[in-house]
Amino acid sequence: MGNPSSRARHVYTRPYSPWKNGKVGRMNRIVAQEWQYGRARESEAGRADALPAFIER
């Protein structure tokens, strides 16, 4: 498989670290604040119907 005497090693990133996934986390927070919970809707179907208009703006 590999040379055991090589100095290669695995480098793992810590999950949920802001410098690794900050843009995605920010986008998810914006969607949750403005679209998902920003306005009371009658049902989950009404919320799903409002998503395309939110994305297009």
Backbone atoms as SQL, in Angstrom:
CREATE TABLE atoms (id INTEGER PRIMARY KEY, chain TEXT, resi INTEGER, resn TEXT, atom TEXT, x REAL, y REAL, z REAL);
INSERT INTO atoms VALUES
  (1, 'A', 1, 'MET', 'N', 0.830, -1.186, 0.000),
  (2, 'A', 1, 'MET', 'CA', 0.000, 0.000, 0.000),
  (3, 'A', 1, 'MET', 'C', 0.875, 1.251, 0.000),
  (4, 'A', 2, 'GLY', 'N', 1.494, 1.526, 1.079),
  (5, 'A', 2, 'GLY', 'CA', 2.306, 2.730, 1.158),
  (6, 'A', 2, 'GLY', 'C', 3.587, 2.447, 1.925),
  (7, 'A', 3, 'ASN', 'N', 4.490, 3.345, 1.838),
  (8, 'A', 3, 'ASN', 'CA', 5.748, 3.202, 2.536),
  (9, 'A', 3, 'ASN', 'C', 5.545, 3.646, 3.977),
  (10, 'A', 4, 'PRO', 'N', 5.706, 2.738, 4.948),
  (11, 'A', 4, 'PRO', 'CA', 5.471, 3.119, 6.343),
  (12, 'A', 4, 'PRO', 'C', 6.466, 4.145, 6.856),
  (13, 'A', 5, 'SER', 'N', 7.586, 4.286, 6.198),
  (14, 'A', 5, 'SER', 'CA', 8.571, 5.254, 6.670),
  (15, 'A', 5, 'SER', 'C', 8.354, 6.643, 6.066),
  (16, 'A', 6, 'SER', 'N', 7.341, 6.790, 5.205),
  (17, 'A', 6, 'SER', 'CA', 7.080, 8.113, 4.626),
  (18, 'A', 6, 'SER', 'C', 6.483, 9.039, 5.680),
  (19, 'A', 7, 'ARG', 'N', 6.637, 10.311, 5.458),
  (20, 'A', 7, 'ARG', 'CA', 6.155, 11.289, 6.434),
  (21, 'A', 7, 'ARG', 'C', 4.767, 11.823, 6.099),
  (22, 'A', 8, 'ALA', 'N', 4.099, 11.190, 5.156),
  (23, 'A', 8, 'ALA', 'CA', 2.741, 11.617, 4.799),
  (24, 'A', 8, 'ALA', 'C', 1.796, 11.272, 5.944),
  (25, 'A', 9, 'ARG', 'N', 0.878, 12.160, 6.195),
  (26, 'A', 9, 'ARG', 'CA', -0.105, 11.905, 7.249),
  (27, 'A', 9, 'ARG', 'C', -1.436, 12.546, 6.852),
  (28, 'A', 10, 'HIS', 'N', -2.482, 12.071, 7.443),
  (29, 'A', 10, 'HIS', 'CA', -3.805, 12.622, 7.188),
  (30, 'A', 10, 'HIS', 'C', -3.967, 13.912, 7.981),
  (31, 'A', 11, 'VAL', 'N', -4.553, 14.898, 7.347),
  (32, 'A', 11, 'VAL', 'CA', -4.856, 16.144, 8.032),
  (33, 'A', 11, 'VAL', 'C', -6.374, 16.304, 7.992),
  (34, 'A', 12, 'TYR', 'N', -6.982, 16.308, 9.146),
  (35, 'A', 12, 'TYR', 'CA', -8.426, 16.396, 9.243),
  (36, 'A', 12, 'TYR', 'C', -8.844, 17.819, 9.577),
  (37, 'A', 13, 'THR', 'N', -9.952, 18.240, 9.014),
  (38, 'A', 13, 'THR', 'CA', -10.509, 19.534, 9.378),
  (39, 'A', 13, 'THR', 'C', -11.564, 19.313, 10.447),
  (40, 'A', 14, 'ARG', 'N', -11.662, 20.239, 11.362),
  (41, 'A', 14, 'ARG', 'CA', -12.651, 20.117, 12.412),
  (42, 'A', 14, 'ARG', 'C', -14.023, 20.465, 11.848),
  (43, 'A', 15, 'PRO', 'N', -15.031, 19.680, 12.159),
  (44, 'A', 15, 'PRO', 'CA', -16.363, 19.970, 11.632),
  (45, 'A', 15, 'PRO', 'C', -16.925, 21.246, 12.236),
  (46, 'A', 16, 'TYR', 'N', -17.726, 21.929, 11.456),
  (47, 'A', 16, 'TYR', 'CA', -18.439, 23.132, 11.883),
  (48, 'A', 16, 'TYR', 'C', -17.509, 24.266, 12.275),
  (49, 'A', 17, 'SER', 'N', -16.343, 24.317, 11.688),
  (50, 'A', 17, 'SER', 'CA', -15.443, 25.416, 11.990),
  (51, 'A', 17, 'SER', 'C', -15.756, 26.579, 11.051),
  (52, 'A', 18, 'PRO', 'N', -15.870, 27.794, 11.553),
  (53, 'A', 18, 'PRO', 'CA', -16.322, 28.913, 10.732),
  (54, 'A', 18, 'PRO', 'C', -15.413, 29.237, 9.563),
  (55, 'A', 19, 'TRP', 'N', -14.124, 29.011, 9.688),
  (56, 'A', 19, 'TRP', 'CA', -13.240, 29.343, 8.574),
  (57, 'A', 19, 'TRP', 'C', -13.300, 28.284, 7.478),
  (58, 'A', 20, 'LYS', 'N', -13.902, 27.167, 7.729),
  (59, 'A', 20, 'LYS', 'CA', -14.038, 26.125, 6.711),
  (60, 'A', 20, 'LYS', 'C', -15.390, 26.179, 6.021),
  (61, 'A', 21, 'ASN', 'N', -16.448, 26.475, 6.752),
  (62, 'A', 21, 'ASN', 'CA', -17.771, 26.453, 6.149),
  (63, 'A', 21, 'ASN', 'C', -18.557, 27.730, 6.458),
  (64, 'A', 22, 'GLY', 'N', -17.890, 28.845, 6.552),
  (65, 'A', 22, 'GLY', 'CA', -18.543, 30.089, 6.913),
  (66, 'A', 22, 'GLY', 'C', -19.528, 30.585, 5.879),
  (67, 'A', 23, 'LYS', 'N', -19.200, 30.464, 4.599),
  (68, 'A', 23, 'LYS', 'CA', -20.104, 30.956, 3.561),
  (69, 'A', 23, 'LYS', 'C', -21.379, 30.139, 3.508),
  (70, 'A', 24, 'VAL', 'N', -21.255, 28.850, 3.626),
  (71, 'A', 24, 'VAL', 'CA', -22.433, 27.992, 3.603),
  (72, 'A', 24, 'VAL', 'C', -23.277, 28.228, 4.853),
  (73, 'A', 25, 'GLY', 'N', -22.628, 28.340, 5.979),
  (74, 'A', 25, 'GLY', 'CA', -23.362, 28.593, 7.219),
  (75, 'A', 25, 'GLY', 'C', -24.101, 29.914, 7.182),
  (76, 'A', 26, 'ARG', 'N', -23.470, 30.937, 6.638),
  (77, 'A', 26, 'ARG', 'CA', -24.112, 32.245, 6.521),
  (78, 'A', 26, 'ARG', 'C', -25.311, 32.174, 5.588),
  (79, 'A', 27, 'MET', 'N', -25.170, 31.476, 4.467),
  (80, 'A', 27, 'MET', 'CA', -26.279, 31.352, 3.526),
  (81, 'A', 27, 'MET', 'C', -27.444, 30.602, 4.166),
  (82, 'A', 28, 'ASN', 'N', -27.157, 29.541, 4.890),
  (83, 'A', 28, 'ASN', 'CA', -28.223, 28.800, 5.568),
  (84, 'A', 28, 'ASN', 'C', -28.932, 29.660, 6.602),
  (85, 'A', 29, 'ARG', 'N', -28.173, 30.501, 7.302),
  (86, 'A', 29, 'ARG', 'CA', -28.784, 31.371, 8.304),
  (87, 'A', 29, 'ARG', 'C', -29.661, 32.429, 7.652),
  (88, 'A', 30, 'ILE', 'N', -29.208, 32.991, 6.523),
  (89, 'A', 30, 'ILE', 'CA', -30.017, 33.984, 5.806),
  (90, 'A', 30, 'ILE', 'C', -31.315, 33.360, 5.313),
  (91, 'A', 31, 'VAL', 'N', -31.224, 32.178, 4.742),
  (92, 'A', 31, 'VAL', 'CA', -32.430, 31.504, 4.244),
  (93, 'A', 31, 'VAL', 'C', -33.390, 31.230, 5.389),
  (94, 'A', 32, 'ALA', 'N', -32.875, 30.775, 6.512),
  (95, 'A', 32, 'ALA', 'CA', -33.743, 30.482, 7.650),
  (96, 'A', 32, 'ALA', 'C', -34.397, 31.746, 8.189),
  (97, 'A', 33, 'GLN', 'N', -33.656, 32.830, 8.291),
  (98, 'A', 33, 'GLN', 'CA', -34.203, 34.057, 8.856),
  (99, 'A', 33, 'GLN', 'C', -35.186, 34.736, 7.921),
  (100, 'A', 34, 'GLU', 'N', -34.832, 34.866, 6.667),
  (101, 'A', 34, 'GLU', 'CA', -35.634, 35.675, 5.757),
  (102, 'A', 34, 'GLU', 'C', -36.749, 34.902, 5.068),
  (103, 'A', 35, 'TRP', 'N', -36.497, 33.667, 4.712),
  (104, 'A', 35, 'TRP', 'CA', -37.513, 32.929, 3.963),
  (105, 'A', 35, 'TRP', 'C', -38.282, 31.976, 4.852),
  (106, 'A', 36, 'GLN', 'N', -37.584, 31.149, 5.578),
  (107, 'A', 36, 'GLN', 'CA', -38.245, 30.075, 6.295),
  (108, 'A', 36, 'GLN', 'C', -39.050, 30.581, 7.484),
  (109, 'A', 37, 'TYR', 'N', -38.499, 31.495, 8.262),
  (110, 'A', 37, 'TYR', 'CA', -39.180, 31.959, 9.462),
  (111, 'A', 37, 'TYR', 'C', -39.510, 33.448, 9.427),
  (112, 'A', 38, 'GLY', 'N', -39.263, 34.106, 8.327),
  (113, 'A', 38, 'GLY', 'CA', -39.482, 35.539, 8.239),
  (114, 'A', 38, 'GLY', 'C', -40.951, 35.934, 8.210),
  (115, 'A', 39, 'ARG', 'N', -41.801, 35.044, 7.787),
  (116, 'A', 39, 'ARG', 'CA', -43.226, 35.341, 7.665),
  (117, 'A', 39, 'ARG', 'C', -44.026, 34.092, 8.032),
  (118, 'A', 40, 'ALA', 'N', -45.122, 34.288, 8.721),
  (119, 'A', 40, 'ALA', 'CA', -45.992, 33.159, 9.068),
  (120, 'A', 40, 'ALA', 'C', -46.711, 32.679, 7.812),
  (121, 'A', 41, 'ARG', 'N', -46.712, 31.392, 7.623),
  (122, 'A', 41, 'ARG', 'CA', -47.382, 30.813, 6.457),
  (123, 'A', 41, 'ARG', 'C', -48.408, 29.803, 6.937),
  (124, 'A', 42, 'GLU', 'N', -49.385, 29.548, 6.086),
  (125, 'A', 42, 'GLU', 'CA', -50.476, 28.641, 6.446),
  (126, 'A', 42, 'GLU', 'C', -49.992, 27.196, 6.596),
  (127, 'A', 43, 'SER', 'N', -49.090, 26.771, 5.724),
  (128, 'A', 43, 'SER', 'CA', -48.674, 25.372, 5.740),
  (129, 'A', 43, 'SER', 'C', -47.261, 25.247, 5.184),
  (130, 'A', 44, 'GLU', 'N', -46.763, 24.043, 5.252),
  (131, 'A', 44, 'GLU', 'CA', -45.446, 23.757, 4.684),
  (132, 'A', 44, 'GLU', 'C', -45.482, 23.878, 3.161),
  (133, 'A', 45, 'ALA', 'N', -46.625, 23.563, 2.563),
  (134, 'A', 45, 'ALA', 'CA', -46.767, 23.707, 1.110),
  (135, 'A', 45, 'ALA', 'C', -46.702, 25.186, 0.707),
  (136, 'A', 46, 'GLY', 'N', -47.297, 26.060, 1.508),
  (137, 'A', 46, 'GLY', 'CA', -47.218, 27.489, 1.238),
  (138, 'A', 46, 'GLY', 'C', -45.798, 28.005, 1.339),
  (139, 'A', 47, 'ARG', 'N', -45.061, 27.460, 2.283),
  (140, 'A', 47, 'ARG', 'CA', -43.654, 27.837, 2.431),
  (141, 'A', 47, 'ARG', 'C', -42.858, 27.361, 1.220),
  (142, 'A', 48, 'ALA', 'N', -43.126, 26.151, 0.760),
  (143, 'A', 48, 'ALA', 'CA', -42.420, 25.624, -0.416),
  (144, 'A', 48, 'ALA', 'C', -42.768, 26.427, -1.675),
  (145, 'A', 49, 'ASP', 'N', -44.005, 26.893, -1.773),
  (146, 'A', 49, 'ASP', 'CA', -44.401, 27.702, -2.929),
  (147, 'A', 49, 'ASP', 'C', -43.688, 29.049, -2.948),
  (148, 'A', 50, 'ALA', 'N', -43.330, 29.580, -1.793),
  (149, 'A', 50, 'ALA', 'CA', -42.678, 30.875, -1.710),
  (150, 'A', 50, 'ALA', 'C', -41.177, 30.814, -1.993),
  (151, 'A', 51, 'LEU', 'N', -40.603, 29.633, -1.999),
  (152, 'A', 51, 'LEU', 'CA', -39.158, 29.512, -2.185),
  (153, 'A', 51, 'LEU', 'C', -38.662, 29.990, -3.532),
  (154, 'A', 52, 'PRO', 'N', -39.272, 29.630, -4.666),
  (155, 'A', 52, 'PRO', 'CA', -38.747, 30.116, -5.946),
  (156, 'A', 52, 'PRO', 'C', -38.699, 31.642, -6.050),
  (157, 'A', 53, 'ALA', 'N', -39.699, 32.319, -5.514),
  (158, 'A', 53, 'ALA', 'CA', -39.697, 33.789, -5.558),
  (159, 'A', 53, 'ALA', 'C', -38.559, 34.348, -4.702),
  (160, 'A', 54, 'PHE', 'N', -38.273, 33.702, -3.582),
  (161, 'A', 54, 'PHE', 'CA', -37.172, 34.158, -2.724),
  (162, 'A', 54, 'PHE', 'C', -35.824, 33.974, -3.417),
  (163, 'A', 55, 'ILE', 'N', -35.656, 32.871, -4.112),
  (164, 'A', 55, 'ILE', 'CA', -34.385, 32.579, -4.773),
  (165, 'A', 55, 'ILE', 'C', -34.163, 33.532, -5.937),
  (166, 'A', 56, 'GLU', 'N', -35.207, 33.887, -6.655),
  (167, 'A', 56, 'GLU', 'CA', -35.078, 34.732, -7.851),
  (168, 'A', 56, 'GLU', 'C', -34.848, 36.210, -7.543),
  (169, 'A', 57, 'ARG', 'N', -35.084, 36.643, -6.337),
  (170, 'A', 57, 'ARG', 'CA', -34.906, 38.079, -6.059),
  (171, 'A', 57, 'ARG', 'C', -33.494, 38.476, -5.844);
